[in-house]
Amino acid sequence: MFNPDDLSRFSNFTILTTPYKTVLGHQITTDILIPSHMTNKSSSIPTEGSPLRPVLLRIHGGGLVGASSLFPDFFAPWHMELASRHSALIVSPNYRLLPESSVEEILSDIEDLWTWVQKDMMAFVEAQTKGSVSVDTSRIITAGDSAGGYLSLMLGLSHPDKIKAVTASYPMVDAKSRHFRESYEKPMFGLPQLPRSLIDDHLRRTAELMFAYVQHGTFKDHFPLERREFFPLDRLEDGARFPRGGVFLWHGKGDTVVPVEGSVKLKEKVTEVDPGLKFWLALEEGDHGFDAQSKIDDGWMAEGLKDLVKVWLA
Protein backbone atom coordinates (compact mmCIF):
# COMPACT_ATOMS: atom_id res chain seq x y z
CA MET A 1 0.00 0.00 0.00
CA PHE A 2 2.84 2.40 0.91
CA ASN A 3 6.46 2.54 -0.21
CA PRO A 4 8.54 4.01 2.64
CA ASP A 5 11.79 3.51 0.73
CA ASP A 6 10.90 5.75 -2.21
CA LEU A 7 12.46 9.07 -1.25
CA SER A 8 12.57 10.41 -4.80
CA ARG A 9 10.26 13.31 -3.95
CA PHE A 10 13.10 14.76 -1.86
CA SER A 11 15.69 14.56 -4.64
CA ASN A 12 15.90 18.33 -5.05
CA PHE A 13 16.56 18.94 -1.36
CA THR A 14 19.53 18.74 0.96
CA ILE A 15 18.40 16.96 4.13
CA LEU A 16 19.97 17.64 7.51
CA THR A 17 19.06 15.52 10.53
CA THR A 18 19.65 16.38 14.17
CA PRO A 19 18.24 15.46 17.58
CA TYR A 20 16.15 18.14 19.23
CA LYS A 21 15.66 16.29 22.53
CA THR A 22 16.62 13.10 24.31
CA VAL A 23 14.21 10.94 26.31
CA LEU A 24 15.58 8.12 28.48
CA GLY A 25 18.71 8.02 26.36
CA HIS A 26 16.77 7.94 23.08
CA GLN A 27 17.28 10.81 20.67
CA ILE A 28 14.23 12.29 18.97
CA THR A 29 15.24 13.88 15.69
CA THR A 30 14.03 16.43 13.21
CA ASP A 31 14.84 16.72 9.54
CA ILE A 32 15.55 20.04 7.88
CA LEU A 33 14.97 20.08 4.12
CA ILE A 34 16.77 22.80 2.17
CA PRO A 35 16.06 23.38 -1.53
CA SER A 36 19.19 22.29 -3.37
CA HIS A 37 19.46 25.56 -5.28
CA MET A 38 20.20 27.24 -1.94
CA THR A 39 23.22 25.05 -1.21
CA ASN A 40 24.44 24.51 -4.77
CA LYS A 41 26.76 27.37 -5.70
CA SER A 42 26.44 26.56 -9.39
CA SER A 43 22.64 26.81 -9.36
CA SER A 44 21.12 29.41 -11.67
CA ILE A 45 17.91 29.61 -9.62
CA PRO A 46 17.85 32.87 -7.63
CA THR A 47 17.11 32.93 -3.90
CA GLU A 48 14.43 35.61 -3.56
CA GLY A 49 14.20 38.33 -0.95
CA SER A 50 16.02 38.54 2.37
CA PRO A 51 19.11 36.36 2.96
CA LEU A 52 17.29 35.07 6.07
CA ARG A 53 15.07 32.28 4.86
CA PRO A 54 11.52 31.52 6.13
CA VAL A 55 10.47 28.20 7.65
CA LEU A 56 7.67 25.77 6.80
CA LEU A 57 7.22 23.72 9.97
CA ARG A 58 5.54 20.55 8.80
CA ILE A 59 4.35 17.75 11.13
CA HIS A 60 3.73 14.25 9.80
CA GLY A 61 0.48 12.37 10.08
CA GLY A 62 -0.16 8.72 10.88
CA GLY A 63 -2.95 8.76 13.44
CA LEU A 64 -0.45 9.54 16.24
CA VAL A 65 0.47 5.84 16.08
CA GLY A 66 2.71 5.55 13.03
CA ALA A 67 4.82 7.06 10.25
CA SER A 68 7.84 9.33 10.61
CA SER A 69 9.28 12.66 9.55
CA LEU A 70 10.22 11.56 6.01
CA PHE A 71 7.56 8.90 5.41
CA PRO A 72 7.07 9.74 1.73
CA ASP A 73 3.46 8.70 1.18
CA PHE A 74 2.33 11.15 3.88
CA PHE A 75 4.61 13.96 2.68
CA ALA A 76 2.58 15.62 -0.08
CA PRO A 77 4.73 17.20 -2.82
CA TRP A 78 3.08 20.61 -2.41
CA HIS A 79 5.32 21.18 0.64
CA MET A 80 8.44 20.87 -1.52
CA GLU A 81 6.87 22.99 -4.23
CA LEU A 82 6.08 25.81 -1.80
CA ALA A 83 9.51 25.67 -0.16
CA SER A 84 11.33 25.66 -3.50
CA ARG A 85 9.35 28.58 -4.86
CA HIS A 86 10.05 30.78 -1.85
CA SER A 87 13.50 29.44 -0.91
CA ALA A 88 12.20 28.26 2.44
CA LEU A 89 13.40 25.53 4.74
CA ILE A 90 11.10 22.69 5.77
CA VAL A 91 11.36 21.45 9.35
CA SER A 92 9.83 17.98 9.71
CA PRO A 93 10.14 16.42 13.18
CA ASN A 94 9.72 12.97 14.55
CA TYR A 95 7.80 12.61 17.80
CA ARG A 96 6.83 9.84 20.17
CA LEU A 97 3.82 7.74 19.20
CA LEU A 98 0.83 6.00 20.73
CA PRO A 99 0.34 3.57 22.36
CA GLU A 100 3.80 3.47 23.96
CA SER A 101 3.62 7.20 24.68
CA SER A 102 0.77 9.50 25.64
CA VAL A 103 -0.88 12.45 23.92
CA GLU A 104 0.64 14.66 26.61
CA GLU A 105 4.11 13.38 25.72
CA ILE A 106 3.51 13.88 22.01
CA LEU A 107 2.44 17.47 22.63
CA SER A 108 5.51 18.01 24.81
CA ASP A 109 7.71 16.75 21.96
CA ILE A 110 6.22 19.28 19.55
CA GLU A 111 6.65 22.01 22.16
CA ASP A 112 10.30 21.02 22.65
CA LEU A 113 10.77 21.02 18.87
CA TRP A 114 9.43 24.57 18.85
CA THR A 115 11.95 25.56 21.52
CA TRP A 116 14.77 24.01 19.48
CA VAL A 117 13.69 25.90 16.37
CA GLN A 118 13.67 29.17 18.26
CA LYS A 119 16.95 28.69 20.13
CA ASP A 120 19.18 26.34 18.13
CA MET A 121 18.04 25.96 14.54
CA MET A 122 19.72 29.08 13.17
CA ALA A 123 23.17 28.14 14.49
CA PHE A 124 22.77 24.50 13.42
CA VAL A 125 21.84 25.35 9.83
CA GLU A 126 24.55 27.97 9.46
CA ALA A 127 27.16 25.52 10.76
CA GLN A 128 25.99 22.68 8.52
CA THR A 129 25.87 24.86 5.41
CA LYS A 130 29.08 26.77 6.24
CA GLY A 131 27.14 29.99 6.42
CA SER A 132 25.49 29.71 3.01
CA VAL A 133 21.97 29.39 4.47
CA SER A 134 20.56 31.56 7.26
CA VAL A 135 17.17 31.07 8.91
CA ASP A 136 14.54 33.60 9.91
CA THR A 137 12.71 31.96 12.81
CA SER A 138 10.34 34.91 13.01
CA ARG A 139 8.78 33.82 9.70
CA ILE A 140 7.20 30.42 10.36
CA ILE A 141 4.09 28.88 8.86
CA THR A 142 2.91 25.50 10.14
CA ALA A 143 1.52 22.54 8.23
CA GLY A 144 0.43 19.00 8.98
CA ASP A 145 -1.76 16.25 7.57
CA SER A 146 -4.33 14.29 9.57
CA ALA A 147 -2.83 13.79 13.05
CA GLY A 148 -0.08 16.16 11.96
CA GLY A 149 -2.80 18.67 11.12
CA TYR A 150 -4.04 18.34 14.69
CA LEU A 151 -0.51 19.07 15.94
CA SER A 152 -0.16 22.02 13.54
CA LEU A 153 -3.38 23.53 14.92
CA MET A 154 -2.30 22.90 18.50
CA LEU A 155 1.08 24.55 17.92
CA GLY A 156 -0.62 27.56 16.36
CA LEU A 157 -2.91 27.90 19.37
CA SER A 158 0.10 27.72 21.69
CA HIS A 159 2.20 30.35 19.90
CA PRO A 160 -0.14 32.77 18.12
CA ASP A 161 2.29 35.67 18.54
CA LYS A 162 5.28 33.82 17.09
CA ILE A 163 3.78 31.81 14.23
CA LYS A 164 2.73 33.79 11.16
CA ALA A 165 -0.07 31.48 9.96
CA VAL A 166 -1.37 27.90 10.19
CA THR A 167 -2.33 25.30 7.60
CA ALA A 168 -3.73 21.83 8.17
CA SER A 169 -4.94 19.13 5.80
CA TYR A 170 -7.87 16.92 6.89
CA PRO A 171 -6.88 17.45 10.56
CA MET A 172 -8.06 15.35 13.46
CA VAL A 173 -9.97 18.21 15.07
CA ASP A 174 -12.68 16.50 17.08
CA ALA A 175 -11.33 13.54 19.04
CA LYS A 176 -14.51 13.72 21.15
CA SER A 177 -16.61 12.52 18.24
CA ARG A 178 -18.17 9.07 18.13
CA HIS A 179 -15.95 8.25 15.16
CA PHE A 180 -12.85 8.26 17.36
CA ARG A 181 -14.34 6.96 20.61
CA GLU A 182 -16.64 4.07 19.67
CA SER A 183 -16.06 0.77 17.94
CA TYR A 184 -18.35 0.15 14.97
CA GLU A 185 -18.07 -0.69 11.29
CA LYS A 186 -15.98 2.02 9.60
CA PRO A 187 -14.80 1.11 6.10
CA MET A 188 -11.71 3.12 5.14
CA PHE A 189 -10.46 3.44 1.57
CA GLY A 190 -12.75 0.51 0.76
CA LEU A 191 -10.83 -1.81 3.11
CA PRO A 192 -12.72 -4.20 5.41
CA GLN A 193 -13.03 -3.70 9.15
CA LEU A 194 -9.79 -4.77 10.80
CA PRO A 195 -9.78 -7.03 13.89
CA ARG A 196 -9.46 -5.53 17.37
CA SER A 197 -6.51 -7.87 17.99
CA LEU A 198 -4.44 -5.74 15.64
CA ILE A 199 -4.30 -2.95 18.21
CA ASP A 200 -2.75 -5.32 20.76
CA ASP A 201 -0.24 -6.47 18.17
CA HIS A 202 0.99 -2.95 17.47
CA LEU A 203 4.14 -4.10 15.72
CA ARG A 204 2.08 -4.87 12.66
CA ARG A 205 2.09 -2.56 9.66
CA THR A 206 1.63 1.17 10.23
CA ALA A 207 -1.43 1.67 8.03
CA GLU A 208 -3.36 -1.21 9.58
CA LEU A 209 -2.66 -0.05 13.13
CA MET A 210 -3.70 3.50 12.28
CA PHE A 211 -6.99 2.36 10.75
CA ALA A 212 -7.72 -0.15 13.54
CA TYR A 213 -7.25 2.55 16.17
CA VAL A 214 -9.98 4.60 14.56
CA GLN A 215 -12.28 1.69 13.73
CA HIS A 216 -12.33 0.46 17.33
CA GLY A 217 -12.62 3.85 19.01
CA THR A 218 -9.32 3.44 20.85
CA PHE A 219 -8.57 7.16 20.92
CA LYS A 220 -10.94 7.45 23.89
CA ASP A 221 -8.22 5.81 25.97
CA HIS A 222 -5.74 8.56 25.07
CA PHE A 223 -7.97 11.64 24.94
CA PRO A 224 -9.71 11.87 28.37
CA LEU A 225 -12.62 14.26 28.09
CA GLU A 226 -11.52 16.21 31.15
CA ARG A 227 -8.18 17.14 29.51
CA ARG A 228 -9.52 20.17 27.70
CA GLU A 229 -6.00 21.17 26.68
CA PHE A 230 -5.95 18.18 24.29
CA PHE A 231 -8.87 19.45 22.20
CA PRO A 232 -8.60 22.43 19.79
CA LEU A 233 -12.31 23.25 20.10
CA ASP A 234 -12.06 23.35 23.90
CA ARG A 235 -8.92 25.46 23.78
CA LEU A 236 -10.72 28.01 21.63
CA GLU A 237 -13.63 28.07 24.06
CA ASP A 238 -11.16 28.61 26.90
CA GLY A 239 -9.58 31.65 25.24
CA ALA A 240 -6.74 30.37 23.03
CA ARG A 241 -6.48 31.99 19.60
CA PHE A 242 -4.78 31.27 16.30
CA PRO A 243 -2.06 33.46 14.75
CA ARG A 244 -3.37 36.69 13.26
CA GLY A 245 -2.04 35.76 9.83
CA GLY A 246 -4.88 33.28 9.46
CA VAL A 247 -5.68 29.60 9.10
CA PHE A 248 -6.17 27.49 5.97
CA LEU A 249 -7.73 24.02 6.27
CA TRP A 250 -8.66 21.59 3.54
CA HIS A 251 -10.60 18.37 3.80
CA GLY A 252 -12.05 15.75 1.50
CA LYS A 253 -15.84 15.61 1.54
CA GLY A 254 -15.72 11.81 1.46
CA ASP A 255 -13.01 11.33 4.11
CA THR A 256 -13.44 7.88 5.66
CA VAL A 257 -10.56 8.20 8.15
CA VAL A 258 -11.10 11.65 9.69
CA PRO A 259 -14.68 12.92 9.24
CA VAL A 260 -14.95 16.28 7.52
CA GLU A 261 -17.43 17.39 10.21
CA GLY A 262 -14.52 18.11 12.54
CA SER A 263 -13.08 20.76 10.23
CA VAL A 264 -16.55 22.26 9.75
CA LYS A 265 -16.95 22.44 13.55
CA LEU A 266 -13.61 24.23 13.80
CA LYS A 267 -14.65 26.83 11.26
CA GLU A 268 -17.93 27.36 13.12
CA LYS A 269 -16.14 27.69 16.46
CA VAL A 270 -13.61 30.20 15.10
CA THR A 271 -16.45 32.22 13.53
CA GLU A 272 -18.14 32.26 16.95
CA VAL A 273 -15.21 33.17 19.20
CA ASP A 274 -12.82 34.98 16.82
CA PRO A 275 -14.88 36.38 13.94
CA GLY A 276 -12.12 38.71 12.78
CA LEU A 277 -9.69 35.90 11.97
CA LYS A 278 -9.09 34.98 8.34
CA PHE A 279 -10.15 31.32 8.27
CA TRP A 280 -10.35 29.52 4.96
CA LEU A 281 -11.83 26.00 4.71
CA ALA A 282 -11.66 24.25 1.35
CA LEU A 283 -13.97 21.24 1.05
CA GLU A 284 -12.94 19.17 -1.96
CA GLU A 285 -14.06 15.92 -3.51
CA GLY A 286 -12.17 12.87 -2.32
CA ASP A 287 -11.10 10.73 0.60
CA HIS A 288 -8.34 11.10 3.16
CA GLY A 289 -5.15 12.22 1.44
CA PHE A 290 -6.96 13.53 -1.64
CA ASP A 291 -4.25 16.20 -2.02
CA ALA A 292 -1.49 13.66 -2.72
CA GLN A 293 -0.84 15.16 -6.15
CA SER A 294 -2.18 18.68 -5.58
CA LYS A 295 -0.16 21.68 -6.72
CA ILE A 296 0.11 25.05 -5.01
CA ASP A 297 -1.25 26.70 -8.17
CA ASP A 298 -4.40 24.55 -8.20
CA GLY A 299 -7.32 26.93 -7.82
CA TRP A 300 -8.55 25.88 -4.38
CA MET A 301 -5.06 25.69 -2.89
CA ALA A 302 -3.80 28.91 -4.47
CA GLU A 303 -6.84 30.75 -3.13
CA GLY A 304 -6.35 29.45 0.40
CA LEU A 305 -2.59 29.99 0.51
CA LYS A 306 -2.51 33.44 -1.10
CA ASP A 307 -3.01 35.69 1.92
CA LEU A 308 -1.21 33.37 4.34
CA VAL A 309 1.91 33.26 2.19
CA LYS A 310 1.97 37.05 1.96
CA VAL A 311 1.92 37.27 5.76
CA TRP A 312 4.52 34.48 6.07
CA LEU A 313 7.00 36.15 3.75
CA ALA A 314 6.46 39.75 4.89
C-alpha angles and dihedrals in degrees: 000000000000132000108210092176096061103095095159092118088069095052094111094053137080108225122209121187127197139157115253096185142002124224119191090337094311117118118223110206140201129204122222114203116201121188106249093232087067094058099032109087091197093056116120092203110106122230104230128224128343120017086235106085126218124238132235104200104202124184121200125237130221105134091279086282105078152012127059143234096284100029095143102208090059094043103084113210093235088080091061091043092053094045093048094049094052099031091242131155121238117218111199115177135195117224138182117280141217137287096026090046133035133245087249090056092047091052090048090053092054090047091051089048088054090052091050091051091051098044109026112016097083094054092043095052094044091051094047094047095040090242097307094115125045125185130222104207090183089070106064130147119184130220138176141158125229106323087009087055088056089052092047090054092046092051091050091052090050097050109027092149095052103039116072098208143339133233128182133176119215090332125196094245104154112045087163091070123109089245091069100033107043133060114233139125108302114166111203123196086345092298120137124253109282121227120263088234089073091072091057090048093055094164089078121103119312098237094050093049092049093051094043091053090058097039093055098042093241094150088080087074092058102036107056109195092230092061095085091171088071094062123072093206091053092046090055091050089051093054107271116138137196124244114285091240089075144244130267119194129176129189138174114246090221098045108155096181103047113020115236089226090080093062090046089052090051092053090049092049093049090048088053101046103024108024094164094062119105102239119173121188118185114196109195136177115267147057133280110317094020089148094065091119100024120134127215089239093056106118100247094043096043090052093050096044098043101087095032093054091050090055092044094053098039 
